[in-house]
Amino acid sequence: MELGDSTALLTDQYELTMLQAALKSGTADRRAVFEVFARQLPAGRRYGVVAGTGRLLDAIDAFTFDTPALDFLTSRGVVDEPTAEWLEKFRFNGDIWGYAEGDCYFPESPILAVEGTFAEAVLLETVVLSILNHDCAIASAASRMAQAAQGRPLIEMGSRRTHEMAAVAAARAAYIAGFATTSNLEAGRRYSVPTAGTSAHAFTLLHDSERHAFQAQLASLGEGTTLLVDTYDVERAVRTAVEIAGPSLGAVRIDSGDLGLTARRVRDQLDSLGAHGTRVVVTGDLDEYGIAALAAAPVDGYGVGTSLVTGSGAPTASLVYKLVARADGPGKNAPMRPVAKRSTGKPTRGGRKSALRRLDAHGTAYAEVITTAVPEPGPRDRVLQVPLVRGGEVVGRESLDRARERHVRSMRELPPTALQLSKGAPAVPTEFVDGGPRLL
Amino acid sequence: MELGDSTALLTDQYELTMLQAALKSGTADRRAVFEVFARQLPAGRRYGVVAGTGRLLDAIDAFTFDTPALDFLTSRGVVDEPTAEWLEKFRFNGDIWGYAEGDCYFPESPILAVEGTFAEAVLLETVVLSILNHDCAIASAASRMAQAAQGRPLIEMGSRRTHEMAAVAAARAAYIAGFATTSNLEAGRRYSVPTAGTSAHAFTLLHDSERHAFQAQLASLGEGTTLLVDTYDVERAVRTAVEIAGPSLGAVRIDSGDLGLTARRVRDQLDSLGAHGTRVVVTGDLDEYGIAALAAAPVDGYGVGTSLVTGSGAPTASLVYKLVARADGPGKNAPMRPVAKRSTGKPTRGGRKSALRRLDAHGTAYAEVITTAVPEPGPRDRVLQVPLVRGGEVVGRESLDRARERHVRSMRELPPTALQLSKGAPAVPTEFVDGGPRLL
């Protein structure tokens, strides 16, 4: 979906039936606060990464009901005429604040809060969750891969393993979390993520010999290109590659077999041929564990596909969007009260929350403090929520590189346990400070 | 992305760099056949379901390079000017055939084949795989859920747990595989999937009491609606619901706790209140196993979210797009030869393949026959591939309901092991009949 296309129907039907019933019962205008948080991180994960905020701001800007959408809703009986008339004029006019994109989060971190009338805030639920659940899941997996790669560049190449538009968002989220490049061209065009890519096995098979294929690629892309050397026999391919391209060949790529062993052999062979500067790139079913296992191998870059776009075992961030406070009557100044579901299984905490990351004297985070009281940040506490939308106006737009830089800083704050790939507790414990019901 | 929007940049960069190199080396015009297949099904799965074909045909129609796309590609140096000029005129003019949407597949089943020049066929790789990998993964999971539900209706409600556009495709794929409805409004508008939805916990919390909330919902949606009864106390909510709505209340929904136990209690309570016709719908972290476990519970419908849109543990179908045959020279009539990658780890079988499902006298499938020879179907063999695109013209478009009906028929052919949820071997074994190199 291009910016500008309406996002209003990327919505669960019940948001609209609730709206209609609330319009009828006179409760639609009550002010309400919804919060987005994850009850838990995916099993064993040490931290999560906020991503999707920039996409979400675009989606909120584009959340308006055009004539085809309204015709669909009324002709199918999803909403009645008065509700359709209300929707026709709809534009979100409330406030949104949240954790800045690229920052880390933990269980119960209130990574987004939406305040407005119930009517306007409930309508955004589905698209808010879709965007954040997907992008946070990808960024959270990507960050672990980037940590495991220890500074070696990562290429995102999972487009073919996920929905064609999810692929674009995944490339964006991976870039925020530390990937260097993506294979996805639309992510390059739309978000200016650097793109990369040279050739596949099909290109070698197309030609009458591997030598012909390498010659064709070098003639087109120059000697700085990456030649894929595992279509037939790796050793022979590397020999041919250096013979044709010379020792300034950019890189060779290995996509199958024992990547560590093959990388070692290829490195030795390249060195023996004088191609000391030719890099060795490995791809093929890598995840954070596979990357970590290659730390000692002479590898200069990793391509990651399936495991990146599927969140490496956690394809959704399990974020929820919960009503935590609402007014007793209509109007901007009606007093608000905390509300919470009390039934078994999935209780929630009522009240609008603020969040601080508490840092020790070394700048290392040791607590995620969440409070319904007015927060009183100490000198080393980092206030986590920033304004994103004020009175319907987007105020939180920023470049992707800012989010990428923020992620680097946020990671530096985390204790060393955050970098462990093994399953364990969140790296920073969540602490609730209950200041009594906050003046809302 | 709306129909009509270009899909051309939903593509990995290397498809374009390969194109450029092939244009330069004179191999771009060689005829080529690419096949889409899965080396294996996801661990333990008994069958896969083809879905996404209809979306793919739309995407191929929209695969053209407009000026912004070409400007991006040349300004970033992805392609050179001659390649950009070639792309400007590009339209796929080849042939595509494949398994019909809704049919089942097994390991190595050639579910799609693309024949054209190398140039035109390689360009489609990424978008073909993105669409089929996503939609087949969702449909394959959905089909198991539908089998487990044994005829009770399933509501797809996972939009919030996946990318906002993937959600639309997921609703479509779930419908093909047997789901009754979706919460996703865009899936209703775009693909005419029936939509459903009434209210969430937030609606109850918005009102001064559960009673007020129920009254508001009934006033707006009528007594046929579904009331959500687990915001506070289920027993009290059910009593209130029937008291207000009367015994012709449509349904109650339970979203937490022990669903089987609660459904039993609620059913008994409804019956004791005379609401024999009021249905009990359960939602909340259900997957095919959870659904199967409720087979004996008095449940009238299931809502499924996260597990559906994430493929219930297999979020991608692991389909690949492999060059299996190509001509030795340019032109329509140049002789073609089978080609295959020979390196360790992921070998492929060369040659264009045909596929038959072999049925016994009872109409039960017992072999998936894949052959590079000219197929000779016996009287009970079902030919699996159908034409989808001929000379660039889409010929395989059909209604979603036809695909949905086909899935029912395809499931009826499978042996009983297909319906086992436990991990095991594919329900129908794949047999290769090597007829020697086929005259291509």
Interface residues (C-beta under 8 A of the other chain):
Chain A: M1 E2 D5 T7 L9 L10 T11 D12 Q13 Y14 E15 L16 T17 M18 Q20 A21 A22 K24 S25 T27 R30 A32 F34 A59 P68 A69 F72 L73 R76 V78 F118 V122 E125 T126 V127 L129 S130 I131 N133 H134 M157 S159 R160 R161 T162 H163 E164 M165 A166 A167 V168 A169 S183 N184 L185 E186 G188 R189 T195 A196 G197 T198 S199 A200 H201 A202 F203 L205 L206 H207 D208 H212 Q215 A216 Q217 A219 S220 L221 D230 T231 Y232 D233 V234 D255 S256 G257 G284 T306 V309 T310 G311 P315 T316 S318 Y321 K322 L323 R326 D328 V339 A340 K341 R342 S343 T344 G345 K346
Chain B: M1 E2 D5 T7 L9 L10 T11 D12 Q13 Y14 E15 L16 T17 M18 Q20 A21 A22 K24 S25 T27 R30 A32 F34 A59 P68 A69 F72 L73 R76 V78 F118 V122 E125 T126 V127 L129 S130 I131 N133 H134 M157 S159 R160 R161 T162 H163 E164 M165 A166 A167 V168 A169 S183 N184 L185 E186 G188 R189 T195 A196 G197 T198 S199 A200 H201 A202 F203 L205 L206 H207 D208 H212 Q215 A216 Q217 A219 S220 L221 D230 T231 Y232 D233 V234 D255 S256 G257 G284 T306 V309 T310 G311 P315 T316 S318 Y321 K322 L323 R326 D328 V339 A340 K341 R342 S343 T344 G345 K346
